[in-house]
Amino acid sequence: MPVFTLPFATPEDADVTLARWIFGIRQALWLGKGGMPNTFSIREISPTDTLPLRHALLRPHMTPETCVYPGDDAASTVHLGSFIGDTLCGIVTLYREDLPGDHPEGFRFRALAIVEALRGQGHGNALLKAVEQLAQENGANYIWANARDTALDFYRKADYAVGEEEFIVDGVGPHRIVRREFSKIHFAG
């Protein structure tokens, strides 16, 4: 398991962290409706920074420890966040990991999640494009993920192939593999 600590040591700490995060989201939504442009930025974040959103958005019925994934602290892993101002509104993590049984030079992304009130505003697409670009810059032939069935239309619109076989992730629900190949341009010379 990774060797970093969770941002909350007790359930009470988790409640305080979540309350602060919700307040920040409300501020971001208010700013977006208050005449100011609802722009956002994509920035690299720490593994620990992903945990409150992973827990609140992806695994709220599970313990916070289930939101720490193998490889989160690997040197080759990159964690990205979508921000409105200083408020974290979305997350994704990119790992150097081949799809089992497939050809090499693959990258996997996990925990792509956007605050529900901000979905459909480009945060997910921007985070997806950012991990695709990072993967390509690091020699990827393809990128893949285990996607929830509820998100498959999002991936289809982003030109991902969706696997035929459905499988269950314990405690989370039905998933399918999504994958996007990167074309390699070779120049004669």
C-alpha positions in Angstrom: 0.0 0.0 0.0 1.1 3.6 -0.6 3.0 5.3 2.2 1.2 8.6 2.5 -1.4 9.5 5.1 -5.0 10.3 4.5 -6.0 13.9 5.0 -8.4 12.9 7.8 -7.6 10.7 10.7 -11.1 10.2 12.1 -14.6 10.2 10.8 -15.1 13.6 12.4 -12.0 14.9 10.4 -13.5 13.4 7.2 -16.8 15.3 7.9 -14.9 18.6 8.4 -12.9 18.0 5.2 -16.0 17.3 3.2 -17.8 20.3 4.7 -15.0 22.6 3.7 -14.9 21.0 0.2 -18.7 21.5 -0.2 -18.3 25.2 0.8 -15.6 25.6 -1.8 -17.8 24.1 -4.5 -20.7 26.4 -3.5 -18.3 29.3 -3.8 -17.1 28.1 -7.3 -20.7 27.7 -8.5 -21.6 31.2 -7.1 -18.7 32.8 -8.9 -19.7 31.1 -12.1 -23.2 32.5 -11.9 -22.2 35.9 -10.6 -21.1 37.5 -13.9 -17.6 36.2 -13.7 -16.6 33.7 -16.4 -16.9 30.1 -15.1 -13.4 29.2 -16.3 -11.3 26.4 -14.9 -7.7 25.3 -15.0 -6.1 21.8 -15.0 -3.2 21.4 -12.5 -1.1 18.6 -11.1 -2.1 17.6 -7.6 -0.8 15.2 -5.0 -2.1 11.8 -4.4 -3.6 13.0 -1.1 -5.4 15.8 -2.8 -7.5 13.3 -4.8 -8.8 11.5 -1.8 -11.7 13.7 -0.6 -13.2 13.7 -4.1 -12.5 10.0 -4.7 -14.4 9.3 -1.5 -17.3 11.7 -1.9 -17.9 11.1 -5.6 -16.8 7.5 -6.3 -16.9 5.5 -3.1 -19.1 7.4 -0.6 -20.5 4.2 0.9 -17.0 2.7 1.5 -14.2 3.6 3.9 -11.8 6.4 2.8 -8.9 3.9 2.8 -10.6 2.2 -0.3 -9.8 5.4 -2.2 -6.1 4.8 -2.1 -5.2 2.8 -5.2 -2.1 0.7 -5.9 0.5 2.8 -7.7 -0.8 6.2 -6.4 2.6 7.1 -5.0 4.7 5.7 -8.0 7.1 8.1 -9.6 5.5 7.6 -13.0 1.9 8.3 -11.7 0.4 11.7 -12.4 -2.6 13.1 -10.5 -4.5 16.0 -12.1 -7.2 18.3 -10.8 -9.7 20.6 -12.4 -10.0 23.9 -10.5 -12.3 26.9 -10.4 -10.1 29.4 -8.6 -8.6 27.4 -5.8 -11.5 24.9 -5.5 -10.9 21.4 -6.7 -13.8 20.4 -8.9 -12.6 17.2 -10.7 -9.8 14.7 -10.6 -8.1 12.0 -12.6 -5.0 9.8 -12.1 -2.8 8.4 -14.9 -0.7 5.3 -14.4 1.9 3.6 -16.5 0.1 0.3 -16.9 -0.6 -2.0 -19.8 -4.0 -3.5 -20.3 -3.6 -7.2 -19.1 -3.0 -9.5 -22.1 -2.5 -6.6 -24.5 0.5 -5.1 -26.3 2.9 -2.9 -24.3 3.2 0.9 -24.0 -0.3 1.4 -22.5 -1.3 3.9 -19.9 -4.3 3.5 -17.6 -6.4 6.3 -16.0 -8.5 5.9 -13.0 -10.9 7.9 -10.8 -12.0 10.4 -13.4 -14.7 12.2 -11.4 -16.3 15.6 -11.6 -18.5 17.3 -9.0 -22.1 16.6 -10.1 -23.2 20.2 -10.2 -20.4 21.0 -12.6 -20.7 18.0 -15.0 -21.3 18.9 -18.7 -19.2 22.1 -18.4 -16.0 20.6 -19.9 -14.1 19.6 -16.8 -14.2 15.8 -17.7 -13.2 16.4 -21.3 -10.4 18.6 -20.3 -9.0 16.1 -17.8 -9.4 13.3 -20.3 -7.5 15.3 -23.0 -4.8 16.1 -20.4 -4.1 12.5 -19.5 -4.2 11.5 -23.2 -1.6 14.1 -24.0 0.6 13.1 -21.1 0.3 9.4 -22.1 1.2 10.2 -25.8 4.2 12.4 -24.7 5.5 9.4 -22.7 5.3 7.0 -25.6 1.9 5.4 -25.2 0.3 3.3 -27.9 -3.0 3.4 -26.2 -4.8 4.5 -23.0 -7.5 2.6 -21.1 -9.7 2.5 -18.1 -12.3 0.4 -16.3 -15.4 2.6 -16.8 -18.6 2.5 -15.0 -21.6 1.6 -17.2 -23.1 5.0 -16.3 -20.2 6.8 -18.0 -20.0 4.8 -21.2 -21.7 7.5 -23.3 -19.1 10.0 -22.2 -16.3 7.8 -23.4 -18.1 6.9 -26.7 -18.4 10.7 -27.4 -14.7 11.0 -26.8 -13.9 8.3 -29.4 -13.2 5.4 -27.0 -13.9 1.9 -27.9 -16.1 0.2 -25.3 -15.5 -3.4 -24.5 -18.3 -6.0 -24.9 -17.8 -7.7 -21.6 -19.3 -6.3 -18.5 -17.8 -7.1 -15.2 -18.5 -6.1 -11.6 -16.1 -4.1 -9.4 -16.8 -5.2 -5.8 -18.7 -2.6 -3.9 -18.9 -0.2 -6.9 -20.9 -1.9 -9.7 -20.9 -2.8 -13.4 -17.9 -1.7 -15.5 -16.5 -2.2 -19.0 -13.0 -1.6 -20.4 -12.8 1.6 -22.5 -9.8 2.1 -24.7 -8.4 4.6 -27.2 -5.6 3.9 -29.6 -3.1 6.6 -30.5 -1.9 6.7 -34.1 1.8 6.9 -34.6 3.1 8.9 -37.5 6.3 7.6 -39.0 8.3 9.8 -41.3 10.7 8.3 -43.9 14.1 9.6 -43.5 
